[in-house]
Amino acid sequence: MAVKRHASRCKDRNEKTAARIVFSQETGDENEEAGRHGTSRQRTFEMTFNRLILALLTALSLSSLVPPAHAQSGASPRFLGTWTVVAGNSGGKCQITLMSRQRAGHLAARAVSCRGPLARVSGWAHWRNGFTLLDREGRQIASLSPARGIMTGRLPDGSLVIMRPGAGRRTDATQAPAAGRNAHRP
C-alpha cells in the first residue's frame, strides 16, 4: 500500500514537472528565465566590481588632491629666518633657515653645517605654538615649541634640540601670541 502511494506521488510530481516544462517551452519562459538569472548574476557581479573600482579610484584621487596635514598656505613671520642650533646632535655650528615658499607640499627649510637627523631638514610646518622640522618626504624630524626666547624640542631618538634666533632676529618673536581679551594689557 505504501509503495503504491509513493509511486502515485512520484507520478504526480513527474506529471506536474512535465506540464511545467511543456508550458514553459510553449511560452518560452524557461529559456528567458534561465537567461535572466544568468544575466542578473553577471550584472550583479559587474555592478559590484564597478562600484569597487569606482570607490578605489575615488579614494586615490581624493588622497592625491588633499594636501598633507603639514602643508601650510602661509608662513608665520615670527618663525621665518635663520635659527642657530645650540643643542641636538648638530656637531658644530648648525643653522636652519625657515622660508615662506612652498616646496614638495610643505614650507621650505634649509639646514647648513648640521649633522645627524637635522642634516635632513628640508621643510617645516606650523605645529601648535611652534613648528615641526620635516625631511624631504614630509616626515617629522623634530617639533619645537617656544620657551623664553628660544625654541625647544626633541629628536626621534629623544635627544634635546634647542634653537636660538639667528642674527637680526628678535628673541621675543619666538614667544607664542597671548590669548584672551586682556592679552595686550600692560
C-alpha positions, 0 to 999 in steps of 0.5 A: 500500500505504501509503495503504491502511494509513493509511486502515485506521488512520484507520478504526480510530481513527474506529471506536474514537472512535465506540464511545467516544462511543456508550458514553459517551452510553449511560452518560452519562459524557461529559456528567458528565465534561465537567461535572466538569472544568468544575466542578473548574476553577471550584472550583479557581479559587474555592478559590484566590481564597478562600484569597487573600482569606482570607490578605489579610484575615488579614494586615490584621487581624493588622497592625491588632491588633499594636501598633507596635514603639514602643508601650510598656505602661509608662513608665520613671520615670527618663525621665518629666518635663520635659527642657530642650533645650540643643542641636538646632535648638530656637531658644530655650528648648525643653522636652519633657515625657515622660508615662506615658499612652498616646496614638495607640499610643505614650507621650505627649510634649509639646514647648513653645517648640521649633522645627524637627523637635522642634516635632513631638514628640508621643510617645516610646518606650523605645529601648535605654538611652534613648528615641526622640522620635516625631511624631504618626504614630509616626515617629522624630524623634530617639533619645537615649541617656544620657551623664553626666547628660544625654541625647544624640542626633541629628536626621534631618538629623544635627544634635546634640540634647542634653537636660538634666533639667528642674527637680526632676529628678535628673541621675543618673536619666538614667544607664542601670541597671548590669548584672551581679551586682556592679552595686550594689557600692560 
